Amino acid sequence: MSVIELIDQLREHRQLQSPEDVEAFEEALSALAEEPQAAVHDRLPELFLILSDECEFEEVLWGLVHFIEDFDYQTLVSTFVDVAPQLMDEGPEWVDTFLHRILNNETTRTLLRAHLPPLSSPNGALIRQLLEEIGDEDAEERAKVDAVLA
């Protein structure tokens, strides 16, 4: 299967409503992991948008999260910033998850600060709002949030 066909299979089974969906999803993800990263690189936004808060077997999507996180930090952060507003439509919990994971790594935190769009842009406003919410909910995260927003 081509990279496009594998991503289509992931998208088709992303709700993971049955054991058959889980099997098809895991098979496609495994096959995608065998492809060179360069072949998947331009498709990373599509992979982020496969994540859904409405799936039945959320733990299976963690495999996709780990696959996405295997990309270089620069690519990971810049792609996340670009797709976050779209991902909010069906995966707001995954946006929150990625923000926390980015905040918990000094390198990705620095890259987020560098890639943070201006407040006047939709992406910038959304990410800043979400970061503020994280900082308001967790005093330990506040310093990390402030470092990104400074």
Buried (B, 14 or more C-beta within 10 A) or exposed (E): EEBEEBBBBBBEBBBBEEEEBBEBBBBBBEBBBEBEEEEBEEBBEBBBBBBBBEBEBBEBBEBBBEBBBEBEBEBBBBBBBBBBBBBBEBBEBBBBBBBEBBBEBEEBBBBBEEBBBEEEBEBBBBBBEBBBEBBEEEEEBBEBBEBBBE
